[in-house]
């Protein structure tokens, strides 16, 4: 008669994942874990501090891709004298005579000296857009408003970026401390949850960065103009703080299915309860959209829709689990 290997496994193997330690030994392990975590974050902060210019370019990308800056780029003309770009301006009707500028993107002119008889004059000619990369000035300027602001922004970027860079090591060090105390099946659930949670978090950050952030920044400018304020100069520390918190909040918001399904698995929530909470979750997701995004309807709805979709996925997964449990229970009773 064949035996089930799960039944032959010793009881302590399923109950304990590591050696039994005293309280002081656990404290010593915790101390080393904290020291390794702090060291990993510190190294990540140093790396991000050295790479601050690249991080700034990454954080400014959603602003450059927003509707406000794209519109400004299409209406801007870059001026070059020799090999130097002098700047950008937005000419009015008739200011540049009959020069044939493109209406589909940024244009550029080059100021060149010409000799007429014995006199020197300056003349302008169109630079083909496909022959040179045309720089353009952003409609919204990110400024440092004090002598110490750049250091504060660099430190802020180092903290955010250092935690992100060190996060795989943090998870590894914490897992080294926690996993020996878990049962074998709990370790399996933890590994599965870690993989799914990582994918959800990256999906939330990517959705925020590529889709939601350009719309939110453009909406912030338009809303400020509607209120009657100028909104084309932002401080660097407020901008970087807003971007970092926005993306972090969206990434954590995408972790909602993992938390809900964990509560379902341990028996705190059921499918019937989740189904009855739908109307409240719609309101809650709209509130989260109002708190984490700019205070206007479009970005709130854009954030609330994927969160509500993830909640619906959680509800149907809970229904599927309960259905499978009932089938297994009916099979055992027969």
C-alpha positions in Angstrom: 0.0 0.0 0.0 1.4 3.3 -1.1 2.0 5.9 1.6 1.6 9.6 1.4 5.0 11.3 1.8 3.3 14.2 3.6 2.1 11.8 6.3 5.5 10.2 6.7 7.1 13.6 7.3 8.1 14.1 10.9 5.8 16.4 12.9 8.6 18.8 13.9 9.7 19.2 10.2 6.3 20.8 9.4 6.1 22.7 12.6 9.6 24.2 12.7 11.9 25.5 10.0 15.1 26.0 12.0 16.9 25.4 15.2 15.3 26.5 18.5 17.2 29.5 19.9 17.1 31.4 23.2 15.7 34.9 23.5 19.2 36.5 23.7 20.2 34.6 20.5 17.2 36.0 18.7 18.2 39.5 19.9 21.7 38.9 18.5 20.2 37.8 15.2 18.0 40.9 15.1 20.9 43.2 15.8 22.9 41.8 12.9 19.8 41.9 10.7 19.3 45.6 11.5 23.0 46.4 10.9 23.0 44.7 7.5 19.8 46.5 6.5 21.1 49.9 7.6 24.4 49.2 5.7 22.5 48.2 2.5 20.4 51.4 2.6 23.5 53.5 3.3 25.3 52.0 0.3 22.3 52.6 -1.9 22.0 56.2 -0.7 25.7 56.8 -1.6 25.1 55.4 -5.1 22.0 57.5 -5.7 23.8 60.6 -4.3 26.5 60.1 -6.9 23.9 59.6 -9.6 21.6 62.5 -8.6 21.7 64.1 -12.1 20.5 60.9 -13.7 17.7 60.5 -11.1 16.6 64.1 -11.7 16.3 63.3 -15.5 14.2 60.2 -14.7 11.9 62.2 -12.4 11.5 65.0 -14.9 10.5 62.7 -17.7 6.7 62.6 -16.8 6.7 66.4 -16.7 8.4 66.7 -20.1 5.9 64.2 -21.6 2.9 66.0 -20.1 0.4 67.8 -22.4 1.5 71.2 -21.1 5.2 70.8 -22.2 4.3 69.0 -25.4 2.1 71.9 -26.4 4.9 74.4 -25.5 7.4 72.4 -27.5 5.3 72.5 -30.6 5.0 76.3 -30.4 8.6 77.0 -29.4 11.5 78.0 -31.6 15.1 77.3 -30.6 17.8 79.8 -31.6 21.4 78.8 -32.3 24.4 81.0 -32.9 27.5 79.1 -34.1 27.6 75.9 -32.0 25.7 77.4 -29.0 22.0 77.2 -28.3 21.0 80.7 -27.1 17.5 79.7 -25.9 13.9 79.2 -26.8 11.0 81.6 -27.4 7.4 81.6 -28.6 7.0 84.0 -31.5 3.7 85.7 -32.1 2.0 86.0 -35.5 4.2 87.8 -38.0 7.2 88.2 -35.7 9.5 86.0 -37.9 8.2 87.1 -41.3 7.8 84.4 -43.9 10.1 81.7 -42.4 8.4 78.4 -43.0 8.3 76.8 -39.5 6.9 73.4 -38.9 3.6 73.1 -36.9 4.2 69.4 -35.9 7.1 69.9 -33.4 9.8 72.2 -32.2 11.5 74.4 -34.8 15.0 75.9 -34.8 16.7 78.8 -36.5 20.4 79.6 -36.8 21.8 83.1 -36.7 24.5 83.5 -39.2 26.6 86.5 -40.2 26.5 87.6 -43.8 28.6 90.2 -45.7 26.8 92.7 -47.9 29.4 94.9 -49.6 31.5 96.1 -46.7 28.8 95.7 -44.1 28.1 92.7 -41.8 24.6 91.7 -41.1 22.9 88.9 -39.1 20.6 86.6 -41.0 18.4 83.7 -39.9 17.9 80.4 -41.6 15.8 77.3 -40.8 17.6 74.3 -39.4 16.1 71.0 -40.6 14.6 69.2 -37.7 15.9 65.8 -38.9 19.5 67.0 -39.0 20.0 68.1 -35.4 18.5 67.3 -32.0 16.5 70.5 -31.1 16.6 71.4 -27.4 13.5 73.2 -26.0 12.8 74.8 -22.7 10.1 73.3 -20.6 6.9 75.3 -20.0 7.2 74.4 -16.3 10.5 75.3 -14.6 11.9 73.2 -11.7 13.9 75.6 -9.6 16.0 75.5 -6.5 14.9 78.6 -4.4 17.8 78.7 -1.9 21.5 77.9 -1.5 20.9 74.7 0.4 17.9 73.5 -1.7 20.1 71.5 -4.0 21.6 69.6 -1.1 18.2 68.9 0.4 16.9 67.6 -3.0 20.0 65.4 -3.4 19.5 64.0 0.1 15.8 63.4 -0.6 16.6 61.6 -3.9 19.3 59.5 -2.1 16.8 58.4 0.6 14.1 57.4 -1.9 16.5 55.8 -4.4 18.6 54.1 -1.7 15.6 52.3 -0.2 14.6 51.2 -3.7 18.1 49.9 -4.6 18.5 48.2 -1.2 15.0 46.7 -1.2 16.1 43.3 -2.6 18.8 43.0 0.0 16.4 44.2 2.8 13.9 41.5 1.9 16.7 38.9 1.8 18.1 39.9 5.2 14.6 40.1 6.8 13.8 36.7 5.3 16.9 35.2 6.8 15.7 36.3 10.2 12.0 35.4 9.8 11.9 32.2 7.7 13.6 29.8 10.2 10.6 30.5 12.5 8.0 29.6 9.9 6.4 26.2 9.1 7.2 24.7 5.7 3.8 25.5 4.2 4.0 29.1 5.5 7.3 29.5 3.8 5.7 28.4 0.5 2.9 31.0 0.9 5.4 33.7 1.8 7.6 33.0 -1.3 4.5 33.0 -3.5 3.3 36.2 -1.9 6.7 37.9 -2.4 6.7 37.1 -6.1 3.2 38.3 -6.7 3.6 41.4 -4.5 6.8 42.4 -6.4 5.0 42.2 -9.7 2.0 44.2 -8.4 4.2 46.9 -6.9 6.2 47.3 -10.1 3.0 47.4 -12.1 1.6 50.1 -9.9 4.8 52.2 -10.1 5.0 51.8 -13.9 1.3 52.7 -14.4 1.8 55.8 -12.3 5.1 56.8 -14.0 4.1 56.3 -17.7 0.3 56.8 -17.7 -0.9 58.7 -14.7 1.9 61.1 -13.8 2.0 63.1 -17.1 -1.8 63.6 -16.9 -1.7 64.6 -13.2 1.1 67.2 -13.7 -0.7 68.7 -16.7 -3.9 68.8 -14.7 -2.1 70.6 -11.9 -1.0 73.3 -14.2 -4.4 73.7 -15.8 -6.2 73.8 -12.5 -3.8 76.4 -11.1 -4.4 78.6 -14.2 -8.2 78.2 -13.8 -7.8 79.4 -10.2 -5.9 82.5 -11.5 -2.4 81.6 -10.4 0.9 81.3 -12.3 2.1 77.7 -12.2 5.2 77.6 -14.4 7.8 77.6 -11.6 7.9 74.8 -9.1 10.4 74.2 -6.3 12.6 71.1 -6.8 12.1 69.7 -3.3 8.3 69.9 -3.6 8.3 68.3 -7.1 10.6 65.4 -6.2 8.7 64.8 -3.0 5.4 64.7 -4.8 6.7 62.4 -7.5 8.2 60.0 -5.0 5.1 59.8 -2.8 2.8 59.5 -5.7 4.6 56.5 -7.2 5.2 54.9 -3.8 1.5 55.3 -3.0 0.4 53.8 -6.3 2.8 50.9 -5.9 1.4 50.2 -2.4 -2.2 50.6 -3.7 -1.6 47.8 -6.2 -0.7 45.5 -3.2 -4.3 45.5 -2.2 -5.2 42.2 -3.8 -2.4 40.5 -2.0 -3.5 41.8 1.4 -7.1 40.9 0.8 -6.4 37.4 -0.4 -4.1 36.8 2.6 -7.0 37.7 4.9 -9.2 35.4 2.9 -6.7 32.6 3.2 -6.4 32.8 7.0 -10.2 33.0 7.4 -10.8 36.6 8.4 -12.6 37.6 5.2 -15.0 35.6 2.9 -16.3 35.9 -0.6 -19.7 37.1 0.7 -18.2 39.8 2.8 -16.0 41.0 -0.1 -19.0 41.1 -2.5 -20.9 43.2 0.0 -18.1 45.7 0.4 -18.1 46.7 -3.3 -19.9 50.0 -2.9 -17.7 51.0 0.0 -14.5 50.1 -2.0 -15.6 52.4 -4.8 -15.8 55.3 -2.4 -12.5 54.3 -0.7 -10.7 54.1 -4.1 -11.9 57.6 -5.0 -10.8 58.9 -1.7 -7.3 57.3 -2.2 -7.2 58.9 -5.6 -8.0 62.3 -4.1 -5.4 61.9 -1.3 -2.5 60.5 -3.5 -3.1 62.5 -6.7 -3.8 66.1 -7.6 -7.2 67.4 -6.5 -9.1 67.1 -9.8 -11.5 64.5 -11.1 -9.6 63.0 -14.1 -6.5 61.7 -12.2 -8.7 60.5 -9.3 -10.8 58.4 -11.7 -7.7 57.1 -13.5 -6.3 55.9 -10.2 -9.6 54.6 -8.9 -10.4 52.4 -11.9 -7.3 50.1 -11.8 -7.7 49.8 -8.0 -11.3 48.8 -8.3 -10.4 46.3 -11.0 -7.9 44.7 -8.7 -10.5 44.5 -6.0 -12.9 42.8 -8.4 -10.1 40.3 -9.3 -9.6 39.6 -5.5 -13.4 39.0 -5.1 -13.5 36.5 -7.9 -10.3 34.7 -6.7 -12.0 34.4 -3.3 -15.1 33.0 -4.9 -13.0 30.4 -6.8 -11.1 29.4 -3.6 -14.4 28.9 -1.7 -15.8 26.9 -4.6 -12.7 24.6 -4.6 -12.9 24.1 -0.9 -16.5 23.1 -1.0 -15.7 20.6 -3.8 -13.0 19.0 -1.7 -15.2 18.9 1.4 -18.0 17.2 -0.6 -15.5 14.7 -2.0 -14.2 13.8 1.5 -17.7 13.4 2.9 -18.6 10.9 0.1 
